[in-house]
Amino acid sequence: MADNSRGGMSAKKVYPEKENPKEKENIFILCDTCFWCAAYFGKFMLPVEDRCPICLTTELSSFPILSDESFTFDYDQKYGVNLKFGSRMNMKSI
């Protein structure tokens, strides 16, 4: 706190908070029980209490998605979920 010269009041310098880059991290969420999935663009939007919004289980897996990365998602009744992660440049050909 500093004393300003006008009225003896204290003034506090306010600095902008440093942003945590992890807060803006893109995340792929997959329910291990019902296979519901979603891509979230920032941690602030993640499901409440880490529960699946469909079956309400807490068995969720998460995978960070880098800014230069993309993925494909496929589900087959026989083989289950198939995720392919790769660079955006390489994934355009898929």
N, C-alpha and C positions, 0 to 999 in steps of 0.2 A: 504494500500500500504506500502511496506517496501523498504528501501534503500539497494540495494545489494552492496557488497564491491568492485566489479570490476570497474564499470563505473559510479556509482552514479545513475544508472537507477532504476526505480521503478519496482518492481515485485509484481504481484498480485497472491495470492494462488487461485487456481481454485478447487472447490469442486464439486463432481458430484451432480446434482440436485436429490432431493429425488423424487422417483417415486410415483405418485398418484395411489393407488390401484384401484380407480374408473375408471381410464383410460383403464385398462385391463379387466374391468367388462364385462361379456357376457350379451347380451341384446337380447330379443325377441321383434321384432317390428311387429305390425299388423295394416294394414290400415282399419279404421272403415267403409270406403265406399266400396271398392272393395274386401276386405279380402286378399289382397296381404300380404305376411308375409316373414320374414327372421330372422335368428339368426345371430347376429353380435358378433365377437370375439374381442371386444375393441371398445371404443367410437369413435376412430379416423376414423372409416369406416361408420358411420351413414349416412343416406341419406342427401343430401345437402338441406339446408333450411327446414329440417323436412318435406319434401314433398314425397309423394308416387311416386316411379319411373314409375308406371303404369298409374294411373289416375290423378296424380299431385295434389291431395288434400292435405291439411295439417292436416287432421284428423287421426293422427297416435297415437296408444297406445303403450306403451313400458313396458316391464316387465323384471326386472333384473333376471338373471339366476346365482345362486350360483355355486361355483366350484364343490360342491358335489351334485348338483341337475341336473335333466334332465326333459324332458317334452315330451308329445305326443300331436300331433295336429291332429284334425279330423274336416272335414267340411261336413255338411249334408245340402242339399237344404232346408229341412223343418225346421231344428233346428238351423242352422247356425254353428258357430265355437265352437268347444269344445276343451279346453286346459286342460291337466292334468299335474300338477307339482308334483314332489316327489323326494325322494333321489334316487341316482343312483342305490343303492342296491335293493330298492323296485321296481324300474321301469323295471329291467331286467326280471321280471316275467310276464310283460304285453305283 
